Amino acid sequence: MSGYIKLYRGWRDTDGITPSKVFSEAEAWLWLLENATWKDTTRWNAKRQEVTLKPGQIHVSLRSLSTAWGWSKSKVERFLARLERVKKAGQSAGQSGIVLTIENWDKYQVCGTASETQTGTVAGQSRDTQEEGKEGKEGKKPSKADLPDWVPADDWASFVEMRKAIKKPLTPRAAELAIGKLDGFRKAGHSPSAVLQQSTLNCWQDLFEPRNKARSAVKVGI
């Protein structure tokens, strides 16, 4: 069997499945894939030093991986060394940690490639997809000036650009549905900015409740 599936980045939190506290090697590898950056990104470490990452890279420490995977530091170190030896992931010293680079990143996780669309089984398609097909491409997508004043314009623009990058551009109807869904999250007490940033960062086509269950304080006008 060939082709691809889109794996939801929160796959370990699936209802009805209790994730183990200690990762298998396969789970550790998937963790690296889902936490690597998908575009040029600037991060700051604990000392507020700037760390620049390219697509397919992740800034980590042995301690953070040990905590995330439930492994000893020595086991993490041996695993990373083996990944480097078999040319799966290289590592280099970074600011207060190491920078891991996934080899052949395009093969694993590039959003919306042609081969993925043509030969892969696309899992987790959003409900909006069917609505987009029904409505077609008539009308005008909301510009920044047309957005409700509670929608953060910059975060919305980033979400729109990400949708273009994954070959799923927003149609006018899809934009309307997305704003409606965003309004629902807002009224439930979630920050629209956090919702948009979450989907943009994770390359998600749809909008979801923030993974951080703590609700941010937002003022909702009724």
VENDAWO-V247966 format. One record per pair of residues at least 24 apart in sequence whose C-alpha atoms are under 6 Angstrom apart, sorted by the first residue. I is the first residue (numbers start at 0). J is the second residue. Records with the same first field share a line. If there is no record, write none. Layout:
BEGIN
I = J ; J
END
This chain:
BEGIN
2 = 118 ; 119
3 = 115 ; 119 ; 120
4 = 119 ; 120 ; 121 ; 122
5 = 121 ; 122
8 = 33
21 = 68 ; 69
22 = 68
55 = 100 ; 101 ; 104
56 = 99 ; 100
57 = 98 ; 99
58 = 97 ; 98
59 = 96 ; 97
60 = 96 ; 97
110 = 165
111 = 165 ; 166
125 = 205
131 = 173
136 = 170
139 = 171
140 = 171
158 = 199
186 = 219
188 = 214 ; 217
189 = 214 ; 215
190 = 215
END
